[in-house]
Amino acid sequence: MAPADRPRHPDKEVEAAVRYAEARGWSVRMQGHWGRLYCAQADREGCQVGVWGTPRNAGVHARQIRRAIDRCPHAGGQEAPDGDA
């Protein structure tokens, strides 16, 4: 889903983290309490991250999203140091 096709996240920090993911090839599906991010490997082995609509601490949630994006071993992420995802 392109950024123009989805609603903006109500928190600017989380919205920035979602855009960070989209810039690295992740896609957003609107499901659950706000949405879910999926990495470029669109199968059972691919990574996914839930995006909360109203996180208790938006700054922490945004950092968790970015950390998950950076740790993804598939296209657009970095390989984990020991080879595990």
C-alpha positions in Angstrom: 0.0 0.0 0.0 1.5 3.3 -1.0 1.7 6.1 1.5 -1.0 8.1 -0.4 -3.3 5.0 -0.3 -3.3 4.6 3.5 -4.4 6.8 6.3 -1.6 8.6 8.2 -0.8 7.3 11.7 -2.1 9.7 14.4 1.3 10.0 16.0 4.1 11.7 14.0 6.9 9.5 15.4 5.1 6.2 14.5 4.2 7.7 11.1 7.9 8.5 10.5 8.8 4.9 11.4 6.2 3.5 9.0 7.6 5.7 6.2 11.1 4.5 7.1 9.8 0.9 6.6 8.1 1.8 3.3 11.3 3.4 2.0 13.1 0.1 2.6 10.6 -2.0 0.6 8.1 -3.0 3.4 4.4 -2.8 2.8 1.6 -1.8 5.0 -1.7 -3.7 5.4 -4.5 -2.0 7.3 -5.6 -4.7 9.8 -5.8 -5.1 13.6 -5.7 -1.9 15.7 -4.0 0.1 13.0 -1.9 -1.9 10.6 0.9 -4.4 10.0 4.2 -4.1 8.2 5.4 -6.9 6.0 9.0 -7.2 4.6 9.7 -7.8 0.9 9.7 -11.6 1.3 5.9 -12.1 1.2 5.6 -15.6 2.5 5.5 -17.5 5.8 9.3 -16.9 6.3 9.0 -13.1 5.9 9.2 -10.6 8.7 6.2 -8.7 10.0 5.7 -6.0 12.6 2.4 -4.8 14.2 1.7 -1.1 14.3 -0.4 0.0 17.2 -3.0 2.7 16.7 -2.6 4.1 20.2 0.7 3.0 21.8 1.3 3.8 25.4 4.6 5.4 24.5 4.8 6.4 20.8 8.5 7.1 20.9 9.4 3.6 22.2 7.0 2.0 19.7 8.6 3.9 16.8 12.0 2.7 17.9 10.8 -0.9 18.1 9.5 -0.6 14.6 12.8 0.8 13.2 14.8 -1.9 15.1 12.6 -4.6 13.6 13.1 -3.1 10.1 16.9 -2.9 10.6 17.1 -6.5 11.8 15.2 -8.0 8.9 17.5 -10.5 7.1 15.5 -10.3 3.9 15.7 -7.6 1.2 15.9 -4.1 2.7 17.1 -5.2 6.1 20.5 -6.1 7.7 21.7 -9.6 8.3 21.6 -10.6 12.0 25.2 -11.1 13.4 24.8 -14.8 14.1 22.7 -15.5 11.0 19.4 -15.9 12.8 16.4 -13.6 12.3 
